[in-house]
């Protein structure tokens, strides 16, 4: 989508009011055609594309996790950045899923995608590591500074999540913050348990 | 040298992320950050619109993280200024 253009006048400029609304509405409509944010309805099952991230945290010796290597496990990808309040608001739910289901076959992976260019600090590995400690995140995280995996999965917003079954197929996709024991949390909990039982 | 004050106002129902201060990436490569708006108690969102006083040419790209409250997500918004 081309960037909106603002031509400034001589007076103080007011920016973004209409633009933000336009962008949000257009993208929300487009996203609704493919998936329902939060409820994560999925129109069709398809193979998950293989990510190729090379910078990892919270894995043994920072070794990358691969989709092929996780065949047989249910995988929940969470696209996030530590500067996003909705993303960090979601973390307690993800930590809960990790604690409840890791030993039952769930692998939770955070895909850290900066919103801004490097001057925002999101690309720094040490800042990401600090965020993992701050939010008590123990599951694996990959830096996605070039947005390769973000684009591979056609992600549109922060936070987004993709649930992959044991055979490597995408079964559910969603976006948005939810909280432990609210309706959306229970819905995704049920989906995880269902895939673990397959 | 003439100056320009830029003010960012989100559409109704949206919030501007204060954890990642909006920026103006100028054509000369410099980056200026918006500031000054009041923020929520948790410092996550601007309550009052952030502003930026630019001396000289304000042309460039404004970048902001915008979070519509009805979606619980954040999206990156970019606006070309000329």
Interface residues (C-beta under 8 A of the other chain):
Chain A: X3 X4 X5 X6 X7 X8 X12 X13 X14 X15 X16 X17 X18 X19 X20 X21 X22 X23 X24 X27 X28 X37 X38 X83 X84 X85 X86 X87 X89 X115 X116 X117 X119 X120 X122 X156 X157 X158 X159 X160 X175 X176 X177 X178
Chain B: X4 X5 X6 X7 X8 X9 X10 X11 X12 X14 X16 X17 X19 X20 X23 X25 X31 X42 X44 X45 X58 X61 X62 X63 X64 X65 X66 X67 X68 X71 X72 X73 X74 X75 X76 X77 X78 X79 X80 X81 X82
